[in-house]
Amino acid sequence: MFDITTDAQNTAIVHVQGKIIGNTVVQFRTEIEQQLQNGNNKLIIDLKNVPLLDSTALGVIIVTLQILQRSGGKLVLLNPQKAVTSILEVTRLTSILEVYETEEAALNAFS
């Protein structure tokens, strides 16, 4: 469900596969917490293979954003599918979250 890669600038990319709803939110939260505990303060959440996420998953993303902002880190989202983009727009989270269409653009956000 999760695959983590790290680029040369030590930015962790969390590649998520499948819906982030119900029980999978717990796994998602655990994976994100693990990245924070490992000292990764630059995170990209790759949503290109996520057709749906629920409000609890949004909560995990927002809490992570707040933690990273307080510690001088940063969180960006990568390539959300149309349904996920709609959720982000309806909840107005696009006003506080940086969303990029390509991995290169997302990585450049940390430069």
Backbone hydrogen bonds in HBPLUS format (Angstrom, degrees):
<---DONOR---> <-ACCEPTOR-->    atom                        ^
c    i                          cat <-CA-CA->   ^        H-A-AA   ^      H-
h    n   atom  resd res      DA  || num        DHA   H-A  angle D-A-AA Bond
n    s   type  num  typ     dist DA aas  dist angle  dist       angle   num
A0017-GLN N   A0001-MET O   2.83 MM  16  4.87 148.9  1.92 148.5 150.5     1
A0003-ASP N   A0015-HIS O   2.98 MM  12  5.06 147.1  2.09 140.2 149.2     2
A0015-HIS N   A0003-ASP O   2.80 MM  12  5.06 167.5  1.82 162.8 160.1     3
A0005-THR N   A0013-ILE O   3.04 MM   8  5.20 157.5  2.09 141.7 148.7     4
A0013-ILE N   A0005-THR O   2.69 MM   8  5.20 165.3  1.71 164.4 166.8     5
A0007-ASP N   A0011-THR O   3.11 MM   4  5.48 155.9  2.17 140.7 144.7     6
A0010-ASN N   A0007-ASP O   3.00 MM   3  5.36 151.9  2.08 119.9 121.0     7
A0012-ALA N   A0042-LYS O   2.95 MM  30  6.26 147.2  2.06 177.9 167.3     8
A0044-ILE N   A0012-ALA O   2.85 MM  32  6.24 148.4  1.95 159.0 166.6     9
A0014-VAL N   A0044-ILE O   2.75 MM  30  6.09 165.2  1.77 174.5 175.1    10
A0046-ASP N   A0014-VAL O   2.81 MM  32  5.81 158.7  1.85 141.9 149.1    11
A0016-VAL N   A0046-ASP O   3.25 MM  30  6.08 169.2  2.26 154.4 156.1    12
A0018-GLY N   A0049-ASN O   2.85 MM  31  5.98 155.5  1.91 153.4 149.9    13
A0020-ILE N   A0052-LEU O   2.91 MM  32  6.33 161.9  1.95 153.9 157.3    14
A0054-ASP N   A0020-ILE O   3.09 MM  34  6.54 149.2  2.19 160.8 152.6    15
A0024-THR N   A0021-ILE O   3.14 MM   3  5.60 139.0  2.32 146.2 137.5    16
A0025-VAL N   A0022-GLY O   3.13 MM   3  5.79 156.5  2.19 115.9 122.5    17
A0026-VAL N   A0023-ASN O   3.13 MM   3  5.57 133.2  2.36 107.2 117.5    18
A0028-PHE N   A0024-THR O   2.93 MM   4  6.15 155.6  1.99 144.6 151.8    19
A0029-ARG N   A0025-VAL O   2.78 MM   4  6.02 164.8  1.81 154.4 157.6    20
A0030-THR N   A0026-VAL O   2.95 MM   4  6.13 161.8  1.98 148.4 153.6    21
A0031-GLU N   A0027-GLN O   2.94 MM   4  6.16 158.6  1.99 149.0 154.4    22
A0032-ILE N   A0028-PHE O   2.99 MM   4  6.25 162.6  2.02 154.3 158.8    23
A0033-GLU N   A0029-ARG O   2.85 MM   4  6.04 165.7  1.87 154.6 159.0    24
A0034-GLN N   A0030-THR O   2.92 MM   4  6.09 150.6  2.01 144.2 152.3    25
A0035-GLN N   A0031-GLU O   3.10 MM   4  6.41 150.7  2.19 143.9 151.0    26
A0036-LEU N   A0032-ILE O   3.04 MM   4  6.41 155.2  2.11 151.3 158.0    27
A0037-GLN N   A0033-GLU O   2.86 MM   4  6.11 159.1  1.90 151.4 157.4    28
A0038-ASN N   A0034-GLN O   2.94 MM   4  6.12 139.7  2.11 141.5 152.2    29
A0040-ASN N   A0035-GLN O   3.04 MM   5  5.51 153.0  2.11 166.0 157.7    30
A0039-GLY N   A0036-LEU O   2.97 MM   3  5.19 156.7  2.02 107.5 113.6    31
A0074-LYS N   A0041-ASN O   2.80 MM  33  6.30 149.7  1.89 155.0 165.2    32
A0043-LEU N   A0074-LYS O   2.98 MM  31  6.37 167.0  1.99 162.1 164.3    33
A0076-VAL N   A0043-LEU O   3.01 MM  33  6.50 151.1  2.09 151.6 160.7    34
A0045-ILE N   A0076-VAL O   2.97 MM  31  6.46 159.8  2.01 157.7 163.4    35
A0078-LEU N   A0045-ILE O   2.87 MM  33  5.92 158.2  1.92 150.3 145.5    36
A0047-LEU N   A0078-LEU O   2.88 MM  31  5.82 164.5  1.90 156.5 160.1    37
A0050-VAL N   A0047-LEU O   3.08 MM   3  5.08 156.2  2.13 118.7 115.6    38
A0057-ALA N   A0054-ASP O   3.09 MM   3  5.34 119.6  2.47 101.7 115.9    39
A0058-LEU N   A0054-ASP O   3.05 MM   4  6.47 152.9  2.13 149.0 157.3    40
A0059-GLY N   A0055-SER O   2.93 MM   4  6.19 147.8  2.04 139.9 148.7    41
A0060-VAL N   A0056-THR O   3.02 MM   4  6.41 148.3  2.13 144.8 152.6    42
A0061-ILE N   A0057-ALA O   3.08 MM   4  6.42 157.3  2.13 148.5 154.1    43
A0062-ILE N   A0058-LEU O   2.91 MM   4  6.21 159.6  1.95 153.3 158.7    44
A0063-VAL N   A0059-GLY O   2.90 MM   4  6.07 167.6  1.92 154.6 157.8    45
A0064-THR N   A0060-VAL O   2.97 MM   4  6.07 159.7  2.01 145.8 151.9    46
A0065-LEU N   A0061-ILE O   2.92 MM   4  6.13 155.7  1.98 145.9 152.8    47
A0066-GLN N   A0062-ILE O   2.96 MM   4  6.25 160.0  2.00 151.3 155.9    48
A0067-ILE N   A0063-VAL O   2.93 MM   4  6.19 161.5  1.96 153.1 157.9    49
A0068-LEU N   A0064-THR O   2.93 MM   4  6.11 167.4  1.94 154.8 158.2    50
A0069-GLN N   A0065-LEU O   2.89 MM   4  6.06 156.0  1.95 150.0 157.1    51
A0070-ARG N   A0066-GLN O   3.03 MM   4  6.21 157.8  2.08 147.8 153.1    52
A0071-SER N   A0067-ILE O   3.16 MM   4  6.40 140.3  2.33 141.1 151.6    53
A0073-GLY N   A0068-LEU O   2.54 MM   5  4.42 141.9  1.68 157.2 149.4    54
A0072-GLY N   A0069-GLN O   3.29 MM   3  5.16 164.6  2.31 101.8 105.4    55
A0077-LEU N   A0098-GLU O   2.87 MM  21  6.20 171.7  1.87 164.5 167.0    56
A0100-TYR N   A0077-LEU O   2.89 MM  23  6.24 160.1  1.93 152.2 157.6    57
A0079-ASN N   A0100-TYR O   2.62 MM  21  5.86 168.1  1.63 166.6 170.4    58
A0085-THR N   A0081-GLN O   2.84 MM   4  6.09 162.3  1.87 160.9 167.0    59
A0086-SER N   A0082-LYS O   2.91 MM   4  6.15 154.1  1.98 148.2 155.1    60
A0087-ILE N   A0083-ALA O   3.12 MM   4  6.41 152.7  2.20 141.3 147.9    61
A0088-LEU N   A0084-VAL O   2.96 MM   4  6.28 161.1  1.99 153.6 158.6    62
A0089-GLU N   A0085-THR O   2.90 MM   4  6.15 150.7  1.98 148.4 156.7    63
A0090-VAL N   A0086-SER O   2.85 MM   4  6.03 167.0  1.86 155.1 158.4    64
A0091-THR N   A0087-ILE O   3.03 MM   4  6.10 159.0  2.08 148.5 153.8    65
A0093-LEU N   A0088-LEU O   2.85 MM   5  5.06 132.0  2.08 153.6 161.1    66
A0092-ARG N   A0089-GLU O   3.00 MM   3  4.78 151.2  2.08  98.5 107.3    67
A0095-SER N   A0092-ARG O   3.26 MM   3  5.83 163.6  2.29 109.2 114.1    68
A0096-ILE N   A0093-LEU O   3.05 MM   3  5.44 152.5  2.13 108.6 116.4    69
A0097-LEU N   A0093-LEU O   2.84 MM   4  5.90 146.3  1.96 157.5 168.5    70
A0106-ALA N   A0102-THR O   3.03 MM   4  6.32 158.8  2.07 149.1 155.3    71
A0107-LEU N   A0103-GLU O   2.85 MM   4  6.08 162.6  1.88 154.7 159.0    72
A0108-ASN N   A0104-GLU O   2.93 MM   4  6.12 151.5  2.02 144.9 153.2    73
A0109-ALA N   A0105-ALA O   3.17 MM   4  6.41 126.3  2.48 137.1 149.6    74
A0109-ALA N   A0106-ALA O   3.15 MM   3  5.24 141.3  2.31  98.3 109.2    75
A0110-PHE N   A0107-LEU O   3.15 MM   3  5.78 164.0  2.18 115.5 120.3    76
A0111-SER N   A0108-ASN O   3.07 MM   3  5.24 164.2  2.10 109.4 114.4    77
